[in-house]
Amino acid sequence: MTDPNNVEWDDVAFSELCYDASLAAGSFPAAGVCQRMIRRGPWKLIYYHGQACQLFHLDQDPRELNDRASDPACQELIEDLTDEVLNGWDPEQIRERITQWNKDSAVLSGWTRTVQPRDQYRWEMRREMAYLDEEQMEKGQRGETAD
């Protein structure tokens, strides 16, 4: 790790988005949405639980306009990436956790409204705590962004 040019990196990235109908905007299934993405090399697969996946070759299609999921030549790749994206990730368990969280939140919200506990742990943001140093101020005045 001391010489980044001589380190072999696994060229992979994951991302996930899971929420239920209470957080969904638009026409989403009542059970909500559980999706996960894997990008390995030039390929990006988006797994939608209970729906068809999407597959993009990012070098050839950086705007993700050409879904290759129905391409017969990509089926083995889709199986491999789907296996990898689901490894250690269980969308049904996530849905169960979201459902339980909603139940717990309802109980806690009701308790808070009834008991009205003192808010003693909130961090008080005082005016003197909101500042930029002179270098940040000068960059802002020149229209530059922070490093």
N, C-alpha and C positions, 0 to 999 in steps of 0.2 A: 504494500500500500504506500510505501514511501516514494515509489516511482510509478505514477499513474500510467505511463506509456507502456509499462511492462506488466500490467495487471489485466487478466482476462475477466471481463464483466459479462454477466448474464443479461443480455439485451432484452429485458422483459419488464412490463409495467402492468399493474392491475388497478382497477377502479371499480367501485360498486355504488349503487344507489338503491335504497330500499325504503319504501314508505307505504302506509295504508291509505285508504280512501279519504281519511280525515285530513291528510296533508296534500292529497293529489289535487291538481288543478286541471280541469278539462275532463275528457271522457276516459276515465280509467276504470279498470275492473274494481268491483267492490272489495276484493281481497287486497287491492293495492298493487304495487309494482316491486318486483325484486329483479334487479339486473346487475350484471357484472361484466366488465370488459377486461380483456387481455390483449396487450400489444406485445408481440414477439417478433423481433426483426421488423420487416416491412409490413407484417400482417396484423390486422386488428379485428378481433372477433368480439361482438357484443352479444352476450347471452341474456335473453329475456325469459324468465321462468314461465313456462306454460305457453310460450309463443315461439315463433320462428326466430332464429338468430340472424345477425347480419355479419358480413365478412367484407373487409376492404383491404386492398393492397395500397398502403399509404405512399409508397414511392411513386406508383403509377397514378394514384387517385387521391391526392392530399386533401381534397375537399369532401371526400367520402360520398361521391355521387353515384358510383357504380358498385352496387351490392353484388358480391360474387358468391353469395350463399347458395344460389341455385346452379352454379357452374359445376358440372359433373367432375371436372378436373380438380376441384377443390374439396371434394367430399372427405377424403382421408385427412386433409389438413384441418377441416372443421371438426372431425371426430377427435383428433389429437388436441386441438385447442380447447374444445369443450371439456374433455377429460381434465385438462390442466386447470381450466377456470373453475371447475366444480370440485377440485381436489381440496378438501378441508373447508368447503363452503357449502352450507346446507340452507337453501332458501326457505324451506318449510320450517326449519328451526328458527330462522330469522322472523318469519311471519308470526310464529308462536310468541316470540319475545316481544314483538311490537304489540300484539294483542294484550299480553300481560302488562306491558308498560302502560298501555292506555287504561287498563283497569286500575293499576296502581295510581296513575295520575289523577283519575277521577276521585279516588279515595283521598289522596293528599290534598287535592283542590278543595274538596268538601270540608276536610279538617281545617284547612287554612281559613276558609270563609267563616267557619263556625267559631274557631278558637281565636283567630286573629292574633297570632303570636307576634311578639315584638321583633322588628327587623334589626337585629343586632349584629349581623355578620356582613352586611352590605359594605362594600368598599366605597368610602366617600371620596369622590374626585374633586379635589380642591383646585381652584383656579391656578395656583402656583405650580401645580403638577402638570399642567397642560402647556408645554413649551417646546420650542424647537431651538437648537443651538444656532449660533450666528451663521455657520456654514450652510445649514439646512435652510435658513431664512433667505440667504443670498441665492441659493440654487432655485428656490421657489420663485423669487423675484425675477430671475432670468428665464423661468419657464422650464427648468431642468427637473428631472425626477431624481429621487434619492438613489444612492448606490445600492 
